[in-house]
Amino acid sequence: MTDQEILTSIPSRTPTARLLWTAIVDVADRQDLGPGPSGHRYLVPILGGSFYAGAEFDGLSGKVLPGGADRQLMRADGVKELDALYEMQTEAGDILMIRNNVIVDETHQLGRYAMSVISVTAPKGEVDWLNRRLVLGSLQSARPKRQAVIVRAWLTDTV
């Protein structure tokens, strides 16, 4: 069988996404860590915040815990790589460890591009299904209204 015959005989599964949560993450001022081998480095401490479940995901609301940080790298091509590590606690008390890897491109033709892959480490129980799913994210600044970022998390599925 040829590649084309195989590809024609097996239909593609189109990815879809549903809003999992929206978080408002309060941040401190950016700290300059100086240049490194891959670009200029920064650190943004995470001070706390709140998150709110998407319409289909009851129980995924709560607070963003203080103590995390967003490690930033400004590459030579002007693209910023963010690696944020922090915890969120649901109203039921479950602690989710969040690792959010973001690409920010301010030169994108259609405006600011800020998309991410979010890894969730959840405890056993009601929310452990998050350990087995791919979550995509978007990032927006809440400034000047608040020194915070808005992180929207999207659960991916296929149909």
C-alpha positions as CSV (number, residue, x, y, z in Angstrom):
1,M,0.0,0.0,0.0
2,T,1.3,3.5,-0.8
3,D,1.6,6.3,1.6
4,Q,-1.2,8.2,-0.1
5,E,-3.5,5.1,0.0
6,I,-2.8,4.7,3.8
7,L,-3.4,8.4,4.4
8,T,-6.6,8.4,2.4
9,S,-7.9,5.3,4.2
10,I,-7.4,6.6,7.7
11,P,-9.2,9.9,8.3
12,S,-7.5,12.6,10.2
13,R,-8.7,13.5,13.7
14,T,-9.0,17.3,14.0
15,P,-7.9,18.7,17.3
16,T,-10.4,20.8,19.3
17,A,-10.0,22.8,22.5
18,R,-12.3,23.7,25.4
19,L,-11.6,26.4,27.9
20,L,-10.3,24.6,31.0
21,W,-9.6,27.6,33.2
22,T,-8.7,31.3,33.2
23,A,-6.1,32.5,35.8
24,I,-5.2,36.0,36.8
25,V,-1.6,35.6,38.1
26,D,-0.2,38.5,40.1
27,V,3.5,39.1,39.4
28,A,6.3,41.2,40.9
29,D,8.6,43.4,38.9
30,R,10.9,41.7,36.5
31,Q,14.5,41.0,37.8
32,D,17.4,41.3,35.4
33,L,19.6,38.2,35.7
34,G,22.0,39.3,32.9
35,P,23.1,37.7,29.7
36,G,23.6,34.0,29.2
37,P,24.7,31.8,26.4
38,S,21.3,31.7,24.8
39,G,20.2,35.3,25.4
40,H,19.3,37.7,28.2
41,R,17.8,36.2,31.3
42,Y,15.1,37.6,33.6
43,L,13.1,36.3,36.6
44,V,9.5,37.4,37.4
45,P,8.3,36.2,40.9
46,I,4.7,35.0,41.1
47,L,2.9,36.6,44.0
48,G,-0.5,34.7,43.9
49,G,-3.8,35.2,42.1
50,S,-7.0,33.3,41.3
51,F,-8.3,30.9,38.6
52,Y,-11.8,30.2,37.4
53,A,-13.1,27.0,35.8
54,G,-14.3,27.0,32.2
55,A,-18.0,26.3,31.7
56,E,-17.6,22.5,31.4
57,F,-15.1,22.0,34.3
58,D,-16.7,22.5,37.7
59,G,-14.2,22.2,40.5
60,L,-11.3,23.8,38.6
61,S,-11.4,27.2,40.4
62,G,-9.3,28.4,43.3
63,K,-6.2,30.3,44.0
64,V,-2.7,30.7,42.5
65,L,-0.2,30.2,45.4
66,P,2.6,32.6,45.9
67,G,6.2,31.4,45.6
68,G,6.5,30.4,41.9
69,A,8.4,32.3,39.3
70,D,8.5,32.9,35.6
71,R,12.0,32.4,34.1
72,Q,12.4,34.4,30.9
73,L,14.9,34.3,28.1
74,M,15.1,37.1,25.5
75,R,16.6,35.4,22.5
76,A,18.8,37.1,19.9
77,D,15.9,37.0,17.3
78,G,13.7,39.0,19.6
79,V,11.5,36.1,20.7
80,K,10.9,35.6,24.4
81,E,10.8,32.2,26.0
82,L,9.0,31.9,29.3
83,D,9.2,28.9,31.7
84,A,6.9,29.5,34.6
85,L,6.6,27.1,37.5
86,Y,4.0,27.6,40.1
87,E,1.2,25.9,42.1
88,M,-2.6,26.4,42.0
89,Q,-4.9,25.1,44.8
90,T,-8.5,24.2,43.9
91,E,-11.4,25.1,46.2
92,A,-11.4,21.4,47.2
93,G,-7.8,21.7,48.4
94,D,-6.1,19.8,45.5
95,I,-2.7,21.3,44.6
96,L,-1.9,21.4,40.9
97,M,1.8,22.0,39.9
98,I,1.8,24.0,36.8
99,R,4.7,24.3,34.3
100,N,3.8,26.8,31.6
101,N,6.3,27.0,28.6
102,V,5.4,30.1,26.6
103,I,6.7,31.6,23.3
104,V,6.1,35.3,23.0
105,D,6.7,37.0,19.6
106,E,6.0,40.7,19.5
107,T,6.9,40.9,15.8
108,H,4.0,38.6,14.6
109,Q,2.2,40.1,11.6
110,L,-1.2,39.8,13.3
111,G,-0.1,41.2,16.6
112,R,1.5,39.8,19.7
113,Y,1.8,36.0,19.7
114,A,1.9,34.4,23.1
115,M,1.0,30.7,23.2
116,S,2.1,27.9,25.4
117,V,2.1,24.3,26.4
118,I,1.0,23.8,30.0
119,S,2.0,20.6,32.0
120,V,-0.2,19.9,35.0
121,T,0.9,17.6,37.8
122,A,-2.2,16.8,39.8
123,P,-2.6,14.6,42.9
124,K,-4.5,11.3,42.8
125,G,-8.3,11.8,43.0
126,E,-10.8,14.0,41.4
127,V,-8.4,15.9,39.1
128,D,-5.7,13.3,38.3
129,W,-7.1,13.0,34.8
130,L,-5.1,16.3,34.1
131,N,-1.9,14.2,34.3
132,R,-3.0,12.5,31.1
133,R,-4.0,15.4,28.9
134,L,-2.3,18.1,26.8
135,V,-3.2,21.6,27.8
136,L,-2.5,24.6,25.5
137,G,-2.3,28.1,26.9
138,S,-2.6,31.7,25.9
139,L,-1.0,34.7,27.8
140,Q,-2.1,38.3,28.0
141,S,-1.0,41.2,30.1
142,A,-3.5,42.7,32.5
143,R,-1.5,46.0,32.7
144,P,-2.1,48.8,33.3
145,K,-5.2,47.7,35.2
146,R,-3.2,45.3,37.4
147,Q,0.4,44.0,37.6
148,A,-0.7,40.5,36.5
149,V,-1.0,38.2,33.5
150,I,-4.0,36.4,32.3
151,V,-3.4,32.7,31.5
152,R,-6.1,30.8,29.7
153,A,-5.8,27.0,29.6
154,W,-7.4,25.0,26.9
155,L,-8.0,21.3,27.1
156,T,-7.3,19.5,23.8
157,D,-9.4,16.7,22.3
158,T,-9.7,15.1,19.0
159,V,-12.9,14.4,17.0
